Amino acid sequence: MAKSLLKISKVLLLTVCLSSAPAMMMAETDEIQDSQIEMEQNQISITVSGSTVRVKNADGQVMEVYSITGEKVYTQRIESASKTFELNHLQRGYYIVKIGKFTRKIYLH
């Protein structure tokens, strides 16, 4: 009786370990992906002054600007490590800037 209880305990323990392994592996994968995105986001820098937007560390990427309703209002390829854009043709208000996986809300004065 004791041997069969021990066998059942081992089987249950093995089953629990195996069933939780994929979830643990997925959690580790998600953490790696989050840290990669975080590293990418930390590298790109956007500063806004009035209607002037300055982007750093996004060389070779495309900047897209969207209104808060989701309409794309501006697109520009970034050709240098530090690039300044004048967006004075856009109305004052909030916009979404997307560069690769990096996204940020900005306010133009």
C-alpha atoms as an extended CHARMM CRD file, in Angstrom:
* protein
*
       109  EXT
         1         1  MET       CA              0.0000000000        0.0000000000        0.0000000000  PROA      1               0.0000000000
         2         2  ALA       CA              2.8160000000        2.4110000000        0.9160000000  PROA      2               0.0000000000
         3         3  LYS       CA              4.6460000000        1.6570000000       -2.3650000000  PROA      3               0.0000000000
         4         4  SER       CA              1.5400000000        2.3580000000       -4.4430000000  PROA      4               0.0000000000
         5         5  LEU       CA              0.9360000000        5.6450000000       -2.5750000000  PROA      5               0.0000000000
         6         6  LEU       CA              4.5500000000        6.5970000000       -3.2230000000  PROA      6               0.0000000000
         7         7  LYS       CA              4.1450000000        5.7790000000       -6.9410000000  PROA      7               0.0000000000
         8         8  ILE       CA              0.9350000000        7.8100000000       -7.1380000000  PROA      8               0.0000000000
         9         9  SER       CA              2.6490000000       10.7390000000       -5.4000000000  PROA      9               0.0000000000
        10        10  LYS       CA              5.5490000000       10.6180000000       -7.8530000000  PROA      10              0.0000000000
        11        11  VAL       CA              3.1890000000       10.4740000000      -10.8410000000  PROA      11              0.0000000000
        12        12  LEU       CA              1.1440000000       13.4020000000       -9.5170000000  PROA      12              0.0000000000
        13        13  LEU       CA              4.2770000000       15.4370000000       -8.8360000000  PROA      13              0.0000000000
        14        14  LEU       CA              5.6460000000       14.7040000000      -12.3080000000  PROA      14              0.0000000000
        15        15  THR       CA              2.2990000000       15.6090000000      -13.8970000000  PROA      15              0.0000000000
        16        16  VAL       CA              2.1590000000       18.9400000000      -12.0650000000  PROA      16              0.0000000000
        17        17  CYS       CA              5.7560000000       19.7700000000      -12.9960000000  PROA      17              0.0000000000
        18        18  LEU       CA              5.2540000000       18.9090000000      -16.6560000000  PROA      18              0.0000000000
        19        19  SER       CA              1.9710000000       20.7560000000      -16.9480000000  PROA      19              0.0000000000
        20        20  SER       CA              3.4320000000       23.9580000000      -15.4770000000  PROA      20              0.0000000000
        21        21  ALA       CA              6.6730000000       23.8370000000      -17.5030000000  PROA      21              0.0000000000
        22        22  PRO       CA              5.1900000000       25.3410000000      -20.7120000000  PROA      22              0.0000000000
        23        23  ALA       CA              3.6520000000       28.1980000000      -18.7160000000  PROA      23              0.0000000000
        24        24  MET       CA              6.9780000000       28.8570000000      -17.0070000000  PROA      24              0.0000000000
        25        25  MET       CA              8.7930000000       28.7800000000      -20.3460000000  PROA      25              0.0000000000
        26        26  MET       CA              6.2340000000       31.1610000000      -21.8810000000  PROA      26              0.0000000000
        27        27  ALA       CA              6.6400000000       33.5400000000      -18.9320000000  PROA      27              0.0000000000
        28        28  GLU       CA             10.4160000000       33.5300000000      -19.4180000000  PROA      28              0.0000000000
        29        29  THR       CA              9.9800000000       34.1580000000      -23.1670000000  PROA      29              0.0000000000
        30        30  ASP       CA              7.6070000000       37.0540000000      -22.4530000000  PROA      30              0.0000000000
        31        31  GLU       CA             10.1290000000       38.5530000000      -20.0130000000  PROA      31              0.0000000000
        32        32  ILE       CA             12.8910000000       38.3320000000      -22.6340000000  PROA      32              0.0000000000
        33        33  GLN       CA             10.6820000000       39.9810000000      -25.2690000000  PROA      33              0.0000000000
        34        34  ASP       CA              9.6110000000       42.7090000000      -22.8170000000  PROA      34              0.0000000000
        35        35  SER       CA             13.2190000000       43.4650000000      -21.9260000000  PROA      35              0.0000000000
        36        36  GLN       CA             14.1740000000       43.6300000000      -25.6230000000  PROA      36              0.0000000000
        37        37  ILE       CA             11.3480000000       46.0850000000      -26.3020000000  PROA      37              0.0000000000
        38        38  GLU       CA             12.3280000000       48.0540000000      -23.2100000000  PROA      38              0.0000000000
        39        39  MET       CA             15.9420000000       48.2490000000      -24.4190000000  PROA      39              0.0000000000
        40        40  GLU       CA             14.7620000000       49.4160000000      -27.8430000000  PROA      40              0.0000000000
        41        41  GLN       CA             12.4750000000       52.0030000000      -26.2540000000  PROA      41              0.0000000000
        42        42  ASN       CA             15.2660000000       53.2610000000      -23.9960000000  PROA      42              0.0000000000
        43        43  GLN       CA             17.4600000000       53.9030000000      -27.0070000000  PROA      43              0.0000000000
        44        44  ILE       CA             14.9730000000       56.0600000000      -28.9360000000  PROA      44              0.0000000000
        45        45  SER       CA             14.3970000000       59.5240000000      -27.5110000000  PROA      45              0.0000000000
        46        46  ILE       CA             11.6900000000       62.0240000000      -28.4770000000  PROA      46              0.0000000000
        47        47  THR       CA             11.5520000000       65.5800000000      -27.1690000000  PROA      47              0.0000000000
        48        48  VAL       CA              8.9140000000       68.1560000000      -28.0660000000  PROA      48              0.0000000000
        49        49  SER       CA              9.1610000000       71.9230000000      -27.8720000000  PROA      49              0.0000000000
        50        50  GLY       CA              6.1580000000       73.7600000000      -29.2710000000  PROA      50              0.0000000000
        51        51  SER       CA              5.6490000000       72.1640000000      -32.6720000000  PROA      51              0.0000000000
        52        52  THR       CA              9.2610000000       70.9830000000      -33.0030000000  PROA      52              0.0000000000
        53        53  VAL       CA              9.9160000000       67.2780000000      -32.4770000000  PROA      53              0.0000000000
        54        54  ARG       CA             13.4600000000       65.9930000000      -32.0010000000  PROA      54              0.0000000000
        55        55  VAL       CA             14.1900000000       62.2810000000      -32.3970000000  PROA      55              0.0000000000
        56        56  LYS       CA             17.4290000000       60.6320000000      -31.3150000000  PROA      56              0.0000000000
        57        57  ASN       CA             18.7870000000       57.1230000000      -31.9620000000  PROA      57              0.0000000000
        58        58  ALA       CA             16.2950000000       56.1140000000      -34.6390000000  PROA      58              0.0000000000
        59        59  ASP       CA             18.5770000000       56.2690000000      -37.6930000000  PROA      59              0.0000000000
        60        60  GLY       CA             17.1580000000       54.4070000000      -40.6910000000  PROA      60              0.0000000000
        61        61  GLN       CA             13.6510000000       54.0310000000      -39.2550000000  PROA      61              0.0000000000
        62        62  VAL       CA             10.3570000000       55.6110000000      -40.2550000000  PROA      62              0.0000000000
        63        63  MET       CA              8.5040000000       57.9940000000      -37.9560000000  PROA      63              0.0000000000
        64        64  GLU       CA              4.7380000000       57.9890000000      -38.2520000000  PROA      64              0.0000000000
        65        65  VAL       CA              2.5300000000       60.5520000000      -36.5340000000  PROA      65              0.0000000000
        66        66  TYR       CA             -1.1370000000       59.7660000000      -35.8910000000  PROA      66              0.0000000000
        67        67  SER       CA             -3.9690000000       61.9660000000      -34.6660000000  PROA      67              0.0000000000
        68        68  ILE       CA             -5.7860000000       60.7480000000      -31.5730000000  PROA      68              0.0000000000
        69        69  THR       CA             -8.5420000000       59.4850000000      -33.8780000000  PROA      69              0.0000000000
        70        70  GLY       CA             -6.0220000000       57.1350000000      -35.5280000000  PROA      70              0.0000000000
        71        71  GLU       CA             -5.5240000000       59.0230000000      -38.8000000000  PROA      71              0.0000000000
        72        72  LYS       CA             -1.9370000000       59.0450000000      -40.0770000000  PROA      72              0.0000000000
        73        73  VAL       CA             -1.0510000000       62.7280000000      -40.4790000000  PROA      73              0.0000000000
        74        74  TYR       CA              2.7110000000       62.6460000000      -41.0830000000  PROA      74              0.0000000000
        75        75  THR       CA              5.3710000000       60.1630000000      -42.1930000000  PROA      75              0.0000000000
        76        76  GLN       CA              9.0970000000       60.7550000000      -42.4320000000  PROA      76              0.0000000000
        77        77  ARG       CA             12.1820000000       58.5610000000      -42.7690000000  PROA      77              0.0000000000
        78        78  ILE       CA             14.8550000000       59.3310000000      -40.1870000000  PROA      78              0.0000000000
        79        79  GLU       CA             18.2550000000       59.5180000000      -41.8800000000  PROA      79              0.0000000000
        80        80  SER       CA             20.5260000000       60.4980000000      -38.9870000000  PROA      80              0.0000000000
        81        81  ALA       CA             21.1870000000       59.7550000000      -35.3190000000  PROA      81              0.0000000000
        82        82  SER       CA             19.5180000000       63.0230000000      -34.3070000000  PROA      82              0.0000000000
        83        83  LYS       CA             16.7850000000       64.5800000000      -36.4240000000  PROA      83              0.0000000000
        84        84  THR       CA             14.4920000000       67.5680000000      -35.8470000000  PROA      84              0.0000000000
        85        85  PHE       CA             11.0620000000       67.8850000000      -37.4710000000  PROA      85              0.0000000000
        86        86  GLU       CA              8.8650000000       70.9720000000      -37.6780000000  PROA      86              0.0000000000
        87        87  LEU       CA              5.2370000000       69.9290000000      -37.3450000000  PROA      87              0.0000000000
        88        88  ASN       CA              3.7890000000       73.4590000000      -37.3560000000  PROA      88              0.0000000000
        89        89  HSD       CA              1.4110000000       72.4500000000      -40.1530000000  PROA      89              0.0000000000
        90        90  LEU       CA             -0.4490000000       70.2480000000      -37.6400000000  PROA      90              0.0000000000
        91        91  GLN       CA             -3.0560000000       71.6690000000      -35.2900000000  PROA      91              0.0000000000
        92        92  ARG       CA             -2.3100000000       72.0670000000      -31.6180000000  PROA      92              0.0000000000
        93        93  GLY       CA             -3.1680000000       68.9330000000      -29.6150000000  PROA      93              0.0000000000
        94        94  TYR       CA             -2.2250000000       65.3500000000      -28.7900000000  PROA      94              0.0000000000
        95        95  TYR       CA             -0.6450000000       62.9800000000      -31.3040000000  PROA      95              0.0000000000
        96        96  ILE       CA              0.8230000000       59.4840000000      -31.2860000000  PROA      96              0.0000000000
        97        97  VAL       CA              4.3780000000       59.0510000000      -32.6200000000  PROA      97              0.0000000000
        98        98  LYS       CA              5.3950000000       55.5760000000      -33.7520000000  PROA      98              0.0000000000
        99        99  ILE       CA              8.9700000000       54.6040000000      -34.6640000000  PROA      99              0.0000000000
       100       100  GLY       CA              9.3580000000       50.8620000000      -35.1630000000  PROA      100             0.0000000000
       101       101  LYS       CA              7.9760000000       49.2710000000      -31.9790000000  PROA      101             0.0000000000
       102       102  PHE       CA              8.4390000000       52.5100000000      -30.0250000000  PROA      102             0.0000000000
       103       103  THR       CA              5.2390000000       54.4940000000      -29.4680000000  PROA      103             0.0000000000
       104       104  ARG       CA              4.7790000000       57.7210000000      -27.5550000000  PROA      104             0.0000000000
       105       105  LYS       CA              2.0150000000       60.2710000000      -27.0120000000  PROA      105             0.0000000000
       106       106  ILE       CA              3.0880000000       63.8700000000      -27.6010000000  PROA      106             0.0000000000
       107       107  TYR       CA              1.4440000000       67.2800000000      -27.2950000000  PROA      107             0.0000000000
       108       108  LEU       CA              2.0690000000       69.9630000000      -29.9150000000  PROA      108             0.0000000000
       109       109  HSD       CA              1.5850000000       73.6220000000      -28.8540000000  PROA      109             0.0000000000
